[in-house]
Amino acid sequence: MVINRTLCPPLAGLLLAGAAAPALAQQTVGAEQQEALESQEASRSVQDIFREEHALFSDRLTIEPGITYTYSDRDSLALRGFLALDAIFLGELNLDNVETHITTLDINTRYGLTDRLEASINVPFVYRTTTIQSIGGEFSTERNVEDDVDEAGLGDISASLSYRLLPETVERPDVVVSLGVRAPTGKDPYGIEIEQSDTAGNLSVPKELPTGNGVWGVTAGVSVLKTLDPAIVFANLGYTYNIEEDFDDISAGEGDQRADVDLGDSISAGFGTAFALNERLSLALSYSHEYIRKTEITPEGGNETEVIGSDATIGVFNIGGTYAMTDSTSVVTNLGIGMTDDASDISLTFRMPFQL
C-alpha cells in the first residue's frame, strides 16, 4: 500500500498507517521464517539432521558405511525345588549371567529418485559373542564356570522407499511416508542345538548364534519434521509385519520338529529434537520405543501356542551428533542408553555418509 501524503490529511494518514501495521508485520515475520527455512536447508548440519532423522531426498548418491556396537547383560535365577514351611527353600539354586556383545558393520546406500521419492538399501554384517557364566563348577556352589560362543555372518538385508507426502511450510511440518522390506538373509535362530560345554561339563551352550530373524518382514511408517529456528523437532511411527514361515526344525534337542513360526509383529514410535549449532555441527536428543508381540508356534500336527516371554518392550534414550568434515562427507555418532529391561544396556554407533 502506497500513501500519498500530499493528498491525505494528517489524521487520515495516521489511521491508515495504524491499520496497515499488523499486516505488514505479519508479512515480515512470514518472510523471515521462510528465509530462515531456506537458509537452514542450505546448511550442511541441517542436511545431516534431515538425512539421519527423516529423509533428505538428495539427487546425489549417498553411501553411508557404519559400525554399531551393542552390549547387554542379563542375570537369571533358576530355582529347582520347593518351599518348606513357607520360609525354607529345599532344592537347587542356580544363578546364571549372560553377556552379549554384538558388532554390526553395515553399508546403507540412498538415492533421491525425485525431489519427493528416495530409495535406500542396507546390507549388514554381524559379529556377535555371548559369554555364559554359571555357578556349579564340579558340582560346587562356590565355583563359577563360563564359556564363550561367537558367530559371524551376513545379517538381514533391507530396502525401503520414502515418499514426501507434504513438504514443509511455515505453518506445517514436513511429512514423509515409507515402506520397507526385510529379507531373511541372516542365520535364523530356530533349530540351533544346545550342547554341553567343552570347558565346563555341567554348562549347556548353543552350538551357534543367529545373525537374523529368519522371516520376511514388511515395515510401514510415517515421520514428521518441523524447523523451529534454531531447533528442529521430529517424530515417527512405524509398524512391522513379520510373515509367518515354515521351518523344518525348531527344536534345540536331537531330532527334527517341523513347525510354523509367526514372529511377533512390532509397533515403534519415537520423538526428539536437534540443534544446528553452526554450519557444520549439530546435536540431537531423542527417545525411541518399540513393543514386540509374542511369537506363536504351530507344530506339525499340533495346536498354535504362544511362546511365553517372547514379547518385549524396548525403550532407548539417544544422544547423537553430526559433523560435516567436507561438503560431501560427514561423521555421525550416536549413544543409545537402554531404559527398559528388554533393551540393550548400551549401544554406540559411528557412521560416515559421503555423497558422490
Number of C-alpha atoms within 10 A of each C-alpha: 6 4 10 8 10 7 8 12 10 10 9 11 15 11 10 13 14 11 11 11 11 11 11 13 11 11 12 12 12 14 13 13 18 14 12 17 18 11 11 18 15 12 17 25 25 26 23 26 25 18 16 14 21 22 28 23 23 19 16 14 16 20 19 20 18 19 18 18 17 19 18 18 15 14 12 11 10 11 13 11 11 13 10 9 7 7 8 9 14 12 10 11 15 13 15 18 15 16 15 18 17 19 19 20 18 20 18 18 19 27 20 21 15 13 13 17 21 21 20 18 18 18 17 23 18 22 20 20 18 21 16 19 19 22 20 19 16 13 11 9 14 9 11 16 18 19 16 16 16 17 16 19 18 19 26 24 18 20 18 18 19 24 20 22 15 14 14 16 13 15 8 13 18 18 21 21 21 20 18 18 18 21 17 18 20 21 20 18 14 17 18 17 15 15 14 13 18 11 11 18 13 16 19 16 20 16 15 17 20 20 25 20 20 23 21 18 20 18 18 18 18 20 23 24 24 20 24 15 13 12 16 18 20 22 20 20 18 18 18 20 17 21 14 16 14 16 18 13 17 21 16 16 13 9 11 13 15 17 20 18 22 20 25 21 19 19 17 18 18 18 18 19 20 23 21 24 13 13 15 19 21 23 19 21 17 19 18 20 18 19 18 17 17 19 17 18 21 16 18 13 8 9 8 15 12 15 13 9 9 13 18 17 16 18 23 22 17 19 18 19 21 26 20 22 14 11 11 13 18 21 19 20 19 19 20 22 19 20 18 14 14 15 20 21 17 18 21 18 17 17 20 19 22 20 17 9
